[in-house]
Amino acid sequence: MQKIIPSLWFDNNCEEAMNFYTSVFPNSKIVSIKRYEKGMNTPGISQMVGKVLTGIFELDGYRFMALDGGPIFKFNPSVSFILNFDPSKDKNATENIEEMWDKLSEGGKVLMEFQKYDFAEKYGWCEDKFGVSWQLMLTNPQGDERPFIVPSLLFVGDSAGKAEEAEKFYQGVFKNSKQGQIARYPAGMEPEKEGTLMFSDFMIEGQWFAAMDSANPGHKFSFAGEAISFMVNCEDQEEVDYYWEKLSSDPASEVCGWLKDKYGVSWQIIPKRMGELIDSPDKEKSNRVMNAMLKMKKIDISTLEEAAK
């Protein structure tokens, strides 16, 4: 099971977005949808009844979570998703990347034009019509194999120059970790600082992530928002406690299992047992567990079990 799952926060159009993505990507499906219901005692819930509380969907086997949260948080390019089209595995890679680019960029915003670059025969960076950022790349079949979807972190503003430090930090927190490629900025590429990461990737929990630095003063965004977070599936309370202690650095941001690390990246530290209790066919039991969870910062499984009873 995928240990770390990206979570996307939509402005009340989550179901539309999931249907769009699963129609665009191959081998994709919506796994489950749980909706807001009456009886969930938290402000604003009454206006959300029927919307998506949690949606799980897969794109070419890679799992995402999504939810309707309203207009509080907005997507930005600090977190994007690299799509690797590999001609050595797909003879139609060139045609497929062009088709995917047309679908994802339609109605969105082009951040880097889809064309040939020094590092790729074809590459483009866009925001789709929902605001989620995608980097499409025709990969070098002679290079190291990477999965189709790779989440990418862009360190800008106060975080610029910290990508390498963050990679090492995450590799120290999570198991089954290793360093991948590293490409550094050379001298003469101001405002980029020589030696910082132009591009790098790393593995944690057997999953690939990418990281880049950018000191471009035109980047008026940061990680400071929960529009995209990373949910960590925890086996038990011991694991919840471990990741909470290692990752949380802003007590004011701790709510309902969510936290921010020292770089501003948002995480959800969620025990599997919570999902089992909330997904109970007994709606009253499910709502009791949900209401108990909504009062928490770090999730406490024993309290959820009591609420279920």
RODREN-815788 format. One record per residue: residue in three letters; x negated, y, z negated of N, C-alpha, C in turn; residue number from 1. Coordinates in steps of 0.001 Angstrom, whole numbers, plus 500000, padded with zeros to 6 digits. Layout:
BEGIN
PT type   n.px   n.py   n.pz  ca.px  ca.py  ca.pz   c.px   c.py   c.pz seq
PT  ALA      X      Y      Z      X      Y      Z      X      Y      Z NUM
...
***
This chain:
BEGIN
PT type   n.px   n.py   n.pz  ca.px  ca.py  ca.pz   c.px   c.py   c.pz seq
PT  MET 499155 498799 500000 500000 500000 500000 499123 501246 500000   1
PT  GLN 499522 502260 500767 498787 503518 500855 498754 504196 499486   2
PT  LYS 497567 504411 498953 497425 504961 497613 497761 506451 497553   3
PT  ILE 497315 507191 498559 497502 508641 498587 498409 508991 499763   4
PT  ILE 499523 509663 499470 500532 509959 500484 500733 511468 500578   5
PT  PRO 500508 512070 501749 500802 513494 501902 502291 513758 501728   6
PT  SER 502604 514845 501031 503990 515225 500772 504252 516601 501376   7
PT  LEU 505304 516708 502171 505623 517931 502901 506886 518570 502322   8
PT  TRP 506799 519867 502008 507889 520629 501393 508572 521465 502478   9
PT  PHE 509822 521136 502791 510548 521828 503851 511597 522784 503284  10
PT  ASP 511940 523766 504095 512947 524759 503727 514315 524292 504212  11
PT  ASN 514810 523231 503553 516154 522704 503806 516358 522148 505218  12
PT  ASN 515264 521795 505891 515393 521152 507203 514554 519876 507263  13
PT  CYS 514416 519225 506111 513569 518041 505994 514040 516905 506903  14
PT  GLU 515330 516628 506891 515832 515502 507681 515630 515759 509180  15
PT  GLU 515852 517000 509601 515605 517366 510996 514135 517147 511354  16
PT  ALA 513248 517545 510449 511807 517383 510694 511426 515907 510783  17
PT  MET 511916 515087 509856 511591 513662 509884 512081 513013 511177  18
PT  ASN 513286 513378 511599 513811 512833 512855 512954 513269 514037  19
PT  PHE 512474 514513 514002 511618 515012 515071 510304 514238 515120  20
PT  TYR 509631 514112 513982 508327 513453 513966 508430 511987 514384  21
PT  THR 509454 511298 513905 509575 509883 514245 509993 509678 515702  22
PT  SER 510500 510730 516351 510803 510635 517779 509572 510940 518629  23
PT  VAL 508619 511694 518074 507429 512110 518808 506302 511086 518702  24
PT  PHE 506112 510512 517521 504989 509610 517275 505381 508166 517573  25
PT  PRO 504444 507377 518097 504728 505957 518367 504781 505150 517076  26
PT  ASN 505466 504024 517139 505506 503079 516015 505865 503779 514704  27
PT  SER 506927 504568 514738 507288 505399 513602 508709 505110 513136  28
PT  LYS 508973 505419 511874 510311 505157 511334 510518 505947 510048  29
PT  ILE 511782 506191 509735 512164 506717 508430 512405 505519 507521  30
PT  VAL 511671 505459 506429 511737 504311 505530 512899 504439 504560  31
PT  SER 513054 505621 503967 514112 505810 502972 514397 507287 502796  32
PT  ILE 515622 507573 502360 516024 508945 502018 516829 508889 500730  33
PT  LYS 516428 509684 499743 517229 509878 498537 517654 511333 498516  34
PT  ARG 518935 511575 498259 519479 512916 498344 519766 513510 496961  35
PT  TYR 519794 514836 496911 520244 515516 495702 521704 515149 495450  36
PT  GLU 522015 514903 494183 523370 514505 493832 523882 515335 492659  37
PT  LYS 525179 515371 492517 525775 515997 491342 525341 515226 490101  38
PT  GLY 525113 515927 489023 524668 515267 487795 523201 515458 487521  39
PT  MET 522456 516007 488500 521052 516340 488273 520998 517732 487652  40
PT  ASN 520662 517781 486380 520810 519006 485597 519577 519900 485671  41
PT  THR 519473 520623 486752 518400 521598 486893 518909 522750 487738  42
PT  PRO 518456 523991 487497 518966 525139 488239 518820 524975 489743  43
PT  GLY 519879 525336 490477 519832 525293 491925 520224 523971 492549  44
PT  ILE 520381 522917 491748 520696 521602 492306 522053 521606 493005  45
PT  SER 523028 522334 492465 524367 522318 493044 524365 522791 494494  46
PT  GLN 523445 523715 494809 523357 524200 496188 522619 523210 497096  47
PT  MET 521951 522221 496486 521130 521293 497253 521791 519933 497457  48
PT  VAL 522948 519719 496877 523604 518418 496981 523726 518000 498450  49
PT  GLY 523251 516803 498738 523274 516272 500094 521975 516455 500845  50
PT  LYS 521131 517403 500390 519833 517608 501018 518861 516504 500572  51
PT  VAL 517681 516475 501160 516717 515399 500905 515914 515697 499645  52
PT  LEU 516091 514863 498640 515288 514953 497419 513921 514327 497657  53
PT  THR 513918 513147 498225 512675 512502 498676 512970 511705 499939  54
PT  GLY 512145 511904 500919 512227 511123 502148 510877 510484 502413  55
PT  ILE 510872 509226 502778 509646 508522 503132 509719 508167 504610  56
PT  PHE 508668 508543 505360 508630 508170 506769 507212 507793 507158  57
PT  GLU 507093 507025 508220 505797 506552 508698 505593 506968 510138  58
PT  LEU 504391 507469 510424 503992 507818 511780 502841 506907 512166  59
PT  ASP 503092 506032 513113 502114 505031 513533 501530 504286 512332  60
PT  GLY 502385 503978 511369 501983 503210 510197 501442 504033 509049  61
PT  TYR 501218 505334 509256 500691 506199 508184 501874 506835 507463  62
PT  ARG 501891 506698 506141 503067 507093 505362 502989 508548 504888  63
PT  PHE 504127 509230 504996 504322 510577 504479 505523 510578 503537  64
PT  MET 505529 511546 502624 506714 511847 501852 507164 513248 502224  65
PT  ALA 508470 513529 502123 508981 514852 502455 510164 515171 501546  66
PT  LEU 510449 516452 501408 511565 516871 500571 512085 518222 501020  67
PT  ASP 513329 518510 500660 513900 519838 500803 513674 520585 499496  68
PT  GLY 512917 521678 499550 512636 522445 498339 513023 523901 498436  69
PT  GLY 513530 524328 499611 513868 525722 499795 512684 526527 500297  70
PT  PRO 512817 527867 500286 511818 528746 500918 510649 529135 500016  71
PT  ILE 510482 528483 498876 509478 528912 497894 508073 528812 498450  72
PT  PHE 507750 527703 499109 506402 527473 499632 506444 527363 501146  73
PT  LYS 505406 527889 501800 505325 527888 503256 504078 527130 503705  74
PT  PHE 504200 526384 504789 503048 525694 505358 502036 526714 505894  75
PT  ASN 500763 526339 505811 499710 527142 506440 498578 526202 506855  76
PT  PRO 497607 526680 507641 496577 525776 508188 495517 525310 507193  77
PT  SER 495643 525660 505907 494662 525154 504944 494694 523636 504859  78
PT  VAL 495853 523050 505123 495971 521590 505233 496584 521279 506592  79
PT  SER 495887 520487 507372 496388 520074 508679 496177 518574 508816  80
PT  PHE 496610 518040 509949 496465 516613 510191 495794 516417 511550  81
PT  ILE 494600 515791 511516 493874 515483 512741 494468 514228 513369  82
PT  LEU 494717 514279 514665 495198 513121 515418 494109 512702 516386  83
PT  ASN 493558 511520 516173 492449 511009 516988 492972 510110 518098  84
PT  PHE 492794 510545 519329 493171 509745 520494 491896 509119 521056  85
PT  ASP 491791 507813 520939 490548 507109 521240 490682 506315 522533  86
PT  PRO 489984 506733 523609 490076 506011 524888 489599 504567 524820  87
PT  SER 488749 504241 523833 488265 502863 523727 489341 501917 523205  88
PT  LYS 490377 502486 522578 491468 501666 522054 492769 501857 522832  89
PT  ASP 492847 502945 523583 494066 503261 524314 493691 503771 525698  90
PT  LYS 493957 502986 526715 493589 503381 528077 494372 504600 528550  91
PT  ASN 495484 504884 527873 496295 506048 528231 496086 507208 527260  92
PT  ALA 494931 507244 526580 494690 508254 525553 494809 509673 526104  93
PT  THR 494262 509918 527299 494309 511264 527877 495739 511703 528137  94
PT  GLU 496536 510834 528728 497938 511164 528984 498710 511332 527687  95
PT  ASN 498413 510488 526705 499150 510531 525445 498855 511800 524647  96
PT  ILE 497589 512244 524639 497267 513450 523889 497918 514675 524541  97
PT  GLU 497974 514692 525862 498609 515814 526554 500110 515853 526267  98
PT  GLU 500731 514684 526270 502169 514611 525979 502448 515016 524540  99
PT  MET 501613 514534 523611 501804 514870 522204 501604 516369 521967 100
PT  TRP 500604 516949 522619 500365 518388 522479 501596 519186 522926 101
PT  ASP 502150 518817 524057 503325 519538 524559 504479 519475 523566 102
PT  LYS 504691 518328 522942 505821 518158 522031 505591 518878 520701 103
PT  LEU 504366 518778 520175 504104 519376 518868 503954 520901 518936 104
PT  SER 503442 521403 520029 503237 522851 520137 504486 523597 520579 105
PT  GLU 505443 522895 521174 506651 523557 521665 507422 524208 520519 106
PT  GLY 507658 525493 520631 508384 526219 519599 507547 526575 518400 107
PT  GLY 506239 526233 518448 505347 526514 517321 504360 527618 517648 108
PT  LYS 503127 527438 517203 502095 528468 517361 500767 527783 517670 109
PT  VAL 500085 528250 518693 498779 527703 519057 497694 528421 518260 110
PT  LEU 496899 527661 517504 495809 528224 516708 494483 528131 517444 111
PT  MET 494264 527060 518180 493124 526922 519092 493647 526296 520376 112
PT  GLU 493332 526908 521507 493864 526459 522783 493496 525002 523070 113
PT  PHE 494400 524314 523716 494175 522916 524102 493313 522903 525353 114
PT  GLN 492042 522526 525196 491094 522562 526293 489846 521764 525916 115
PT  LYS 488828 521835 526769 487550 521181 526488 486691 522065 525600 116
PT  TYR 486045 521450 524601 485108 522142 523718 483802 521352 523692 117
PT  ASP 482776 521933 523088 481490 521237 522987 481615 519926 522221 118
PT  PHE 482536 519877 521286 482661 518703 520414 483722 517708 520881 119
PT  ALA 484477 518026 521920 485525 517118 522382 485915 517443 523815 120
PT  GLU 486216 516400 524580 486684 516590 525953 488024 517316 525981 121
PT  LYS 488870 517008 525003 490154 517692 524856 490417 517889 523366 122
PT  TYR 490811 519108 523013 491098 519422 521611 492025 520627 521567 123
PT  GLY 492928 520621 520615 493787 521768 520362 494315 521740 518944 124
PT  TRP 494589 522912 518401 495101 523050 517028 496366 523885 517116 125
PT  CYS 497462 523354 516600 498732 524078 516655 499538 523889 515382 126
PT  GLU 500453 524813 515173 501509 524641 514185 502768 524231 514945 127
PT  ASP 503471 523217 514465 504700 522826 515139 505841 523774 514741 128
PT  LYS 507035 523509 515221 508156 524417 514989 508602 524473 513538 129
PT  PHE 508107 523531 512717 508409 523559 511284 507283 524203 510475 130
PT  GLY 506157 524489 511127 505030 525132 510463 503897 524211 510082 131
PT  VAL 504058 522894 510252 503005 521938 509918 501907 521999 510988 132
PT  SER 500640 521964 510546 499496 522107 511455 498939 520750 511887 133
PT  TRP 498600 520661 513173 498059 519435 513763 496833 519787 514589 134
PT  GLN 495786 518967 514468 494611 519071 515327 494551 517821 516194 135
PT  LEU 494695 517984 517481 494696 516859 518409 493336 516785 519088 136
PT  MET 492723 515604 519061 491366 515446 519579 491231 514154 520380 137
PT  LEU 490679 514287 521575 490296 513108 522354 488918 512697 521874 138
PT  THR 488852 511621 521112 487630 511256 520416 486620 510604 521350 139
PT  ASN 485384 510601 520906 484290 509959 521639 484307 508461 521338 140
PT  PRO 484576 507613 522329 484658 506171 522054 483341 505568 521579 141
PT  GLN 482219 506304 521755 480930 505825 521280 480694 506176 519814 142
PT  GLY 481545 507039 519264 481362 507470 517883 481953 506490 516890 143
PT  ASP 481833 506809 515611 482384 505960 514562 483909 505945 514641 144
PT  GLU 484474 504779 514455 485924 504642 514523 486585 505334 513337 145
PT  ARG 487654 506046 513602 488452 506704 512579 489921 506389 512828 146
PT  PRO 490740 506457 511793 492172 506200 511989 492814 507291 512841 147
PT  PHE 494023 507040 513292 494728 507985 514147 495028 509286 513397 148
PT  ILE 495485 509190 512147 495865 510378 511377 494886 510579 510219 149
PT  VAL 494306 511769 510148 493361 512117 509084 493738 513488 508510 150
PT  PRO 494163 513586 507252 494418 514895 506646 493126 515702 506565 151
PT  SER 493241 517005 506822 492075 517867 506859 492279 519077 505953 152
PT  LEU 491257 519398 505153 491296 520521 504223 490383 521629 504732 153
PT  LEU 490921 522839 504844 490157 523986 505309 489911 524931 504134 154
PT  PHE 488643 525079 503755 488268 525885 502595 487979 527313 503060 155
PT  VAL 488865 528229 502685 488776 529619 503119 488828 530539 501904 156
PT  GLY 488633 531842 502142 488732 532817 501062 487754 532522 499949 157
PT  ASP 488248 532528 498715 487390 532254 497555 486837 530836 497560 158
PT  SER 487472 529932 498314 487020 528535 498368 486031 528271 499493 159
PT  ALA 485817 529243 500380 484898 529043 501499 483508 528710 500979 160
PT  GLY 482899 527691 501565 481588 527234 501124 481633 526147 500075 161
PT  LYS 482842 525753 499651 482975 524749 498593 483421 523388 499116 162
PT  ALA 483496 523229 500424 483994 521972 500976 483129 520784 500573 163
PT  GLU 481812 520946 500639 480926 519832 500296 481020 519491 498815 164
PT  GLU 481080 520509 497988 481249 520288 496549 482550 519538 496276 165
PT  ALA 483618 519934 496962 484923 519295 496765 484892 517835 497200 166
PT  GLU 484245 517558 498334 484127 516174 498791 483477 515297 497726 167
PT  LYS 482388 515782 497162 481688 515007 496142 482551 514827 494901 168
PT  PHE 483294 515868 494563 484197 515782 493410 485256 514702 493632 169
PT  TYR 485921 514727 494782 486964 513740 495059 486401 512324 495119 170
PT  GLN 485200 512180 495669 484597 510855 495723 484231 510341 494334 171
PT  GLY 484017 511247 493403 483745 510848 492034 484994 510495 491253 172
PT  VAL 486127 511075 491654 487397 510825 490965 488038 509533 491440 173
PT  PHE 488028 509319 492749 488746 508183 493328 487810 507011 493635 174
PT  LYS 488373 505822 493657 487619 504612 493962 487516 504413 495480 175
PT  ASN 486726 503395 495853 486563 503009 497266 486281 504239 498117 176
PT  SER 485232 504964 497749 484918 506244 498372 483552 506199 499062 177
PT  LYS 483402 507013 500091 482103 507149 500741 482089 508395 501614 178
PT  GLN 480898 508849 501936 480720 510010 502811 480691 509571 504259 179
PT  GLY 481274 510372 505130 481247 510108 506564 480348 511087 507275 180
PT  GLN 480840 511667 508339 480062 512589 509151 479864 513933 508437 181
PT  ILE 478760 514609 508754 478518 515964 508267 477917 516790 509405 182
PT  ALA 478561 517902 509723 478038 518862 510696 478038 520230 510026 183
PT  ARG 476859 520843 509943 476711 522109 509221 476624 523296 510177 184
PT  TYR 477032 524461 509657 476870 525681 510443 475383 526024 510561 185
PT  PRO 474918 526309 511762 473523 526761 511925 473418 528256 511619 186
PT  ALA 472218 528762 511620 472006 530200 511448 472592 530944 512640 187
PT  GLY 473005 532170 512381 473487 533019 513463 474945 532887 513781 188
PT  MET 475738 532251 512895 477176 532115 513135 477978 532887 512098 189
PT  GLU 477463 534082 511733 478146 534901 510763 479607 535177 511212 190
PT  PRO 480553 535225 510249 480334 535278 508797 480097 533929 508129 191
PT  GLU 480014 532857 508926 479776 531550 508319 478370 531483 507728 192
PT  LYS 478276 530905 506560 476991 530793 505876 476253 529554 506360 193
PT  GLU 475004 529722 506725 474195 528614 507207 474185 527469 506191 194
PT  GLY 474433 526265 506692 474393 525087 505835 475737 524649 505299 195
PT  THR 476753 525533 505338 478080 525114 504892 478698 524211 505958 196
PT  LEU 479822 523596 505633 480354 522526 506478 481208 523049 507627 197
PT  MET 480697 522851 508833 481496 523120 510025 482570 522040 510152 198
PT  PHE 482148 520806 509864 483076 519677 509837 482445 518551 509037 199
PT  SER 483278 517863 508297 482817 516678 507578 484018 515799 507295 200
PT  ASP 483779 514513 507126 484865 513661 506661 484359 512701 505599 201
PT  PHE 485284 512190 504811 484943 511346 503667 486110 510424 503377 202
PT  MET 485788 509323 502709 486802 508337 502364 487038 508327 500864 203
PT  ILE 488315 508299 500458 488690 508050 499062 489864 507072 499061 204
PT  GLU 489808 506094 498169 490818 505035 498104 491015 504380 499477 205
PT  GLY 489925 504266 500232 489992 503617 501527 490659 504441 502610 206
PT  GLN 490945 505717 502342 491614 506587 503301 490682 507737 503697 207
PT  TRP 490684 508054 504986 489825 509128 505485 490482 510495 505345 208
PT  PHE 489673 511458 504914 490045 512869 504858 488939 513661 505551 209
PT  ALA 489261 514851 506022 488264 515748 506598 488225 517032 505790 210
PT  ALA 487094 517743 505874 486947 519017 505170 486099 519955 506006 211
PT  MET 486466 521241 505993 485748 522265 506739 485701 523547 505919 212
PT  ASP 484631 524305 506077 484529 525652 505514 484815 526674 506604 213
PT  SER 485409 527785 506216 485539 528922 507124 485569 530208 506313 214
PT  ALA 484586 531081 506574 484523 532376 505909 485174 533474 506749 215
PT  ASN 485906 533101 507783 486585 534064 508640 487518 534941 507812 216
PT  PRO 487294 536254 507781 488148 537125 506957 489573 537228 507478 217
PT  GLY 489813 536728 508683 491156 536752 509234 492076 535685 508673 218
PT  HIS 491509 534746 507931 492331 533690 507333 492994 534221 506065 219
PT  LYS 494225 534643 506180 494959 535221 505051 495835 534167 504380 220
PT  PHE 495266 533018 504111 496006 531942 503462 495052 531177 502565 221
PT  SER 495580 530268 501786 494766 529465 500875 495530 528201 500529 222
PT  PHE 494925 527370 499675 495603 526163 499194 496705 526474 498192 223
PT  ALA 496784 527731 497722 497658 528083 496589 499133 527963 496964 224
PT  GLY 499634 526771 496980 501033 526517 497278 501262 525026 497387 225
PT  GLU 502488 524606 497125 502807 523186 497117 503445 522715 498418 226
PT  ALA 503341 523524 499486 503970 523130 500746 503460 521762 501203 227
PT  ILE 502155 521520 501032 501606 520183 501264 500817 519773 500032 228
PT  SER 501206 518674 499452 500496 518110 498302 500170 516661 498623 229
PT  PHE 499419 516039 497750 499036 514639 497949 499504 513826 496747 230
PT  MET 500413 512901 497007 500961 512063 495943 500061 510856 495732 231
PT  VAL 499663 510628 494476 498842 509479 494111 499741 508444 493450 232
PT  ASN 499884 507287 494079 500683 506198 493508 499908 505531 492380 233
PT  CYS 500434 505617 491167 499749 505085 489989 500420 503806 489505 234
PT  GLU 499587 502838 489112 500102 501542 488682 500730 501598 487296 235
PT  ASP 500176 502419 486404 500630 502430 485015 500294 503777 484372 236
PT  GLN 500636 503899 483079 500404 505156 482374 498917 505473 482248 237
PT  GLU 498101 504445 482108 496665 504663 482007 496128 505356 483257 238
PT  GLU 496625 504934 484404 496182 505547 485655 496720 506975 485781 239
PT  VAL 497959 507193 485381 498525 508545 485376 497657 509469 484525 240
PT  ASP 497341 509010 483311 496536 509823 482391 495160 510114 482979 241
PT  TYR 494559 509127 483636 493221 509291 484197 493210 510388 485270 242
PT  TYR 494098 510271 486256 494092 511243 487349 494515 512634 486861 243
PT  TRP 495412 512672 485893 495843 513962 485347 494667 514681 484690 244
PT  GLU 493921 513943 483908 492775 514535 483218 491697 514966 484203 245
PT  LYS 491436 514158 485227 490367 514445 486173 490703 515594 487122 246
PT  LEU 491982 515699 487521 492330 516625 488593 492911 517954 488125 247
PT  SER 493685 517959 487055 494391 519189 486688 493444 520251 486145 248
PT  SER 493559 521470 486700 492718 522571 486218 493506 523841 485971 249
PT  ASP 494832 523799 486173 495672 524985 485998 496942 524591 485250 250
PT  PRO 496949 524710 483918 498117 524290 483138 499419 524950 483586 251
PT  ALA 499345 526167 484096 500553 526862 484526 501203 526200 485736 252
PT  SER 500434 525390 486460 500956 524731 487664 501449 523312 487391 253
PT  GLU 501349 522859 486160 501756 521506 485823 503269 521427 485649 254
PT  VAL 503926 520662 486496 505378 520513 486400 505803 519253 487145 255
PT  CYS 506608 518424 486491 507234 517254 487117 506234 516354 487842 256
PT  GLY 505029 516195 487247 504021 515336 487853 503136 516043 488863 257
PT  TRP 503390 517333 489120 502578 518109 490061 501470 518824 489305 258
PT  LEU 500330 519002 489965 499224 519755 489384 498388 520365 490501 259
PT  LYS 497521 521292 490129 496550 521854 491060 495147 521549 490548 260
PT  ASP 494246 521175 491475 492866 520953 491068 492085 522266 491116 261
PT  LYS 490801 522235 490821 490005 523451 490701 489759 524156 492020 262
PT  TYR 490132 523515 493121 490004 524149 494434 491348 524682 494933 263
PT  GLY 492403 524454 494163 493728 524912 494541 494561 523900 495287 264
PT  VAL 494010 522701 495544 494755 521652 496237 495786 521054 495284 265
PT  SER 497000 520836 495792 498095 520310 494972 498182 518790 495073 266
PT  TRP 498429 518168 493930 498564 516712 493832 499825 516379 493048 267
PT  GLN 500392 515233 493341 501471 514667 492535 500972 513335 491964 268
PT  ILE 500961 513235 490649 500478 512023 489982 501712 511250 489509 269
PT  ILE 502078 510240 490280 503382 509609 490126 503245 508105 489879 270
PT  PRO 503799 507609 488773 503779 506153 488544 504808 505444 489422 271
PT  LYS 504457 504267 489895 505387 503499 490719 506692 503209 489967 272
PT  ARG 506572 503056 488661 507755 502729 487864 508814 503825 487943 273
PT  MET 508395 505066 488070 509352 506161 488167 510224 506001 489405 274
PT  GLY 509599 505662 490524 510359 505448 491740 511361 504310 491606 275
PT  GLU 510951 503247 490936 511845 502110 490734 513062 502506 489906 276
PT  LEU 512843 503310 488863 513942 503730 487995 514874 504707 488702 277
PT  ILE 514304 505651 489439 515123 506649 490126 515901 506019 491275 278
PT  ASP 515345 504974 491880 516020 504311 493003 517055 503282 492553 279
PT  SER 517364 503265 491269 518358 502321 490751 519709 502531 491431 280
PT  PRO 520408 501447 491780 521753 501584 492351 522760 502160 491359 281
PT  ASP 522419 502121 490071 523247 502722 489027 523003 504233 489044 282
PT  LYS 523925 505010 489633 523724 506437 489826 523569 507195 488503 283
PT  GLU 524317 506802 487492 524200 507481 486199 522819 507248 485596 284
PT  LYS 522344 506020 485701 521003 505695 485207 519947 506480 485984 285
PT  SER 520090 506506 487293 519149 507229 488130 519106 508702 487772 286
PT  ASN 520282 509310 487557 520332 510733 487212 519751 511007 485833 287
PT  ARG 519943 510072 484887 519338 510254 483554 517818 510272 483669 288
PT  VAL 517272 509362 484456 515818 509318 484645 515331 510592 485333 289
PT  MET 516064 511027 486362 515685 512243 487074 515699 513448 486138 290
PT  ASN 516731 513561 485337 516824 514700 484425 515705 514681 483384 291
PT  ALA 515318 513490 482942 514198 513382 482011 512895 513798 482682 292
PT  MET 512701 513379 483922 511490 513726 484660 511383 515232 484877 293
PT  LEU 512502 515889 485135 512496 517322 485427 512062 518169 484226 294
PT  LYS 512055 517584 483039 511625 518302 481829 510133 518105 481543 295
PT  MET 509480 517248 482312 508097 516869 482013 507084 517714 482773 296
PT  LYS 505855 517702 482289 504700 518137 483059 504029 516871 483575 297
PT  LYS 503197 516244 482767 502681 514921 483122 503788 513893 482906 298
PT  ILE 503914 512960 483822 504965 511953 483719 504630 510946 482629 299
PT  ASP 505604 510694 481761 505463 509712 480689 506429 508564 480959 300
PT  ILE 505888 507404 481262 506725 506280 481680 507651 505817 480565 301
PT  SER 507174 505784 479336 507998 505299 478221 509237 506179 478026 302
PT  THR 509100 507480 478199 510233 508388 478083 511243 508152 479210 303
PT  LEU 510742 507862 480397 511635 507538 481502 512384 506233 481243 304
PT  GLU 511686 505253 480662 512337 503982 480331 513442 504186 479313 305
PT  GLU 513205 505025 478325 514233 505328 477321 515422 506007 477957 306
PT  ALA 515166 506947 478873 516246 507627 479548 517079 506642 480370 307
PT  ALA 516426 505674 480975 517130 504670 481778 518084 503829 480922 308
PT  LYS 517684 503613 479674 518523 502814 478769 519738 503580 478297 309
***
